[in-house]
């Protein structure tokens, strides 16, 4: 489900509907944006540039991808792993994305998505094996590039950014897919099911090679 507008309950009369459609959308106030995004940054880092290897970097992701992810967490169609806040007023407290997302409205999700989409994607500083990275590059080019463009570095495909993402986080996502805990797109499924352990290692080293 992609969030592009606030959904109102109930119905509108023809006159009210006309007035609503003729009225330009009012952007969220800066204070509202800060209130919504501050808890996100307490976990994912300033501007979404996570320094925690099991917490994904989200700055620079597309707004649609972030909004859709929040919807998946809210609907519990994506597994939620407990983590501790590394910073902020809730530092040390344990929570997960399902608990976070269930408190957010569709409008909130759009505001959060737009905010982080406007930030740069700060690639993780991590080691990689050059030989395995070359194998991963070749595998990605044949099997993954249609949905994950530019080596998995483009936000424009709304499929998340893989290039430069933390490997421990990606490992967990691969495992969730393999165990059926996370629903994958139909066109991804046949290719993913053919992945060997060596293929996964090669891909992870390829994505880690983006510095």
N, C-alpha and C positions, 0 to 999 in steps of 0.2 A: 504494500500500500504506500503510495507516494503522497506526501503532504504538500499541497500547493496553496491551500486556502483554509481559513477557519470554517468549520462545519457547524451550523446552527441547528438546534433541535426545533421541531415544530415546523409550521409553514408560514409563508409570508403572503400578504395580499398582493395583488398586481401592482398597486400603487407603491407599497413598501418595497417590493422587489425591484421596481424600477428605480426608486431612490437609492436602494442599496447598490445596484449595479452602476449607477451614475456617480457614486461617491468613491473617490480614490482610496485605496488602502492606506491606513495610517501606520507608519513604521513604529516598531516598538521603541519606547523611550530608552535612552542610554542606561538609566537606572534599572529598568526591567531586564535589559540584556545582561547587565552585570550580575543581577540577582540570580538569573538562570544559569549563567555560564561559570560563575565562581566555583560552585561545587564540582563542576566538570574539570576545571583546571586544578583543583585540589588533588585530583586523582591522575588526570592525564597530563598535567604540567601546564605551565604558562603557554598560552596560544596553542594548546594541544600537543606540545612537543614533549612527550613522555620520556622520562629518563629511567623508568622502571621497565625491565625487560619483559615482564608478563602483562604490562598494561600498554595497549596499542597507542601509537602516535595517531592523532586524529586531525590535527591542524593540516589544512590543505586537501582533506577529503571533500568530495562533492557534497553539497547540501542534501541532495536526494539520497545519497548513500547513508549519510548520518541519520536522516529522518527515517529512512526505511529500517535501519538497524535499531533505532529506538522503538519503532513499532513492533519489530520482531521480539525484542526483549519484553516489551509490555504485554504482548500476546503469548509470551513464553514459548515461541517457536524457535528460539535460539537459546542454548544453554547459558546459564548465568553462574559464573565462578565467583566465589567469595574472595574478596581482596581487602586489604587494609589501606585506608587513606594514607598516602605518604606525606601529606602536607595539609595545611589549613586548619580550621577550627575543629574538624572531625579527625585530625591526625591520630592514627592508631585504631580508629573504629573500623569494624568490619561491615562491609555491605556488598551488594552486587548490582548488576545492571537491571535486573528485573525489578528490584525494589526502587531503583532510581526512576526507571521509565514509567512505572505505574502511577507516579505522581504528576506526570507531565501531560498536558493537553496537546492536541495536534498542532495548535498554534505555537506552543512552547517548543515543540520539536523542530518546527520550521525556523524559529528564531535561533535556536542552538545550531542547527545545520548551517544556516547562513553565516553565523558568526565564525565558526571554525573553518568553513569553506574559504573564507577571506584571508586566512592565515597561511603562511608558508608551511610546506611539509618538511620538517627537520629530520633528515635521515639519521637513523641510529648509528652510533659509532661502535662497530662490532667486527670481529674477525671473520674471515672467510677463506676457504681453500680455493686457490685459483683454478686448479685442475677440475674440481667438482663444479665450480661456477661456470666453466666453459661447457661442461656437459649439460648443466641446468639451462644455460642460455639456448642451446640447441633444442632441448626438449620443449622449453617455453615457446620457441619460435614455431614449432610444429603443432603443438597442442593447446596453447593457452593464449596466444596473442590476439585472437579474434575478440575476446572479451576483456583481456588485460593488455591494453595497448602500450607501446613503447617500453616493453620489458616489464610491464606492471607498474609503470611510473605515472601514468596519466590519470587524473581525476575525472576526465571527461566521459569515461565509459561507465561511470556510476557503479563500478564494481570494487571500489576500494583501492588503495595503493599498497602494492606488495613490495616494490623496490625500495629498500632502505627501511622496511618495517622490522621491528624486533623479531628475531628468530624464535625465541622461546614462546612468544605470543602466537606466531604463525604455526609452530609445532602443535600447540594446543588446538588451533583451528583445524589443522589437517586431521588430528586425532578425532575431533568431534564429528567431522565429515565421515571418516572411516567407520566410526561406531554408530552412525546414523542419528547422532544427537542434534546435528545441525542440518537443516534442509538445504539442499543445493539445487541450483537451476537444472532443469531437465537436460539441457544441452551440455552441461558440465559433467553430469553423472557418468556416462559411458567412458569418457576419457579419464576421469578421476579413478574409477574402479580398476583401471588397468595399471595404475601407478604401483611400482615396486618400491621397496624400502630404499633402494639405491636411487631411484628417480626422485623420491621425496628429498633425500639428502642433497642431491644435485640442485634441485630447485631452490631449496632453502639457502644453499651457499651462493647461488646466483643472485637471489634477492638481497642477501647480506653484502654482496660485493658492491652494491650501490652506496657510495659514501657521500 
